[in-house]
Amino acid sequence: MSDANLCNPEKPSEPSTGQRYRHKQRGGNYEVLGNGRLQTSRPVTDDQELVIYKGQDGNFWVRPIGEFCDGRFEPVRD
């Protein structure tokens, strides 16, 4: 199977949500939850922990934990 068959047929450069992938070097298996957008004011390094969050518009966003917890977000009380 070619790599192109694993990606979204409507957008071949994007992985398909729900599709499982194997990392070729490390051998780990992963499931794609969705596409996200990285938003940061500082460079991100390998293995840096990130927060993945979903907006009201359904888009996933990714931000370093330090930026998420620096006061720009606050918990919503029900």
C-alpha positions in Angstrom: 0.0 0.0 0.0 1.4 3.4 -0.9 1.6 6.2 1.7 -0.9 8.3 -0.4 -3.6 5.7 0.3 -3.4 6.4 4.0 -4.2 10.1 3.7 -7.4 12.0 3.1 -8.4 11.5 -0.5 -9.8 15.0 -0.7 -6.6 16.5 0.6 -3.8 14.0 0.0 -1.2 16.0 2.0 -3.3 15.5 5.2 -3.8 12.4 7.3 -7.3 11.1 7.6 -9.1 11.5 11.0 -9.6 8.1 12.6 -6.9 6.4 10.5 -4.1 4.6 12.3 -0.5 5.1 11.4 2.8 3.4 12.4 5.9 5.4 13.0 8.5 3.8 10.6 11.5 4.3 12.8 10.1 3.9 16.3 7.4 1.3 15.4 4.7 3.0 17.6 1.1 3.0 16.4 -1.0 6.2 16.5 -4.5 7.2 15.7 -5.2 10.6 14.1 -7.7 12.5 16.2 -7.8 15.5 13.9 -5.8 18.3 12.5 -4.7 21.1 14.8 -3.1 24.5 14.5 -0.1 25.4 16.5 -0.3 28.8 18.1 2.7 30.0 20.1 4.6 33.2 20.7 7.8 31.2 21.4 9.7 28.4 19.5 8.7 24.9 20.3 11.3 22.2 21.0 11.2 18.4 20.5 9.3 16.5 23.3 7.9 19.7 24.7 4.5 19.0 26.3 1.6 20.7 24.6 -2.1 21.2 25.3 -4.5 20.1 22.6 -7.8 21.9 22.8 -10.9 22.2 20.7 -12.6 25.5 19.9 -16.3 26.1 19.5 -15.8 26.1 15.8 -14.6 22.4 16.0 -11.0 23.2 15.1 -8.2 21.7 17.2 -5.5 23.9 18.6 -2.1 23.1 20.1 -0.2 25.4 22.5 2.7 24.9 24.9 1.4 24.2 28.4 3.3 27.2 29.8 1.4 29.5 27.4 -1.9 27.9 28.1 -1.4 28.3 31.8 0.1 31.8 31.8 -3.2 33.6 32.4 -4.6 33.9 28.9 -7.1 31.1 29.6 -9.4 30.7 32.5 -11.7 27.9 33.5 -15.4 28.2 32.6 -17.7 27.6 35.5 -21.0 25.9 34.8 
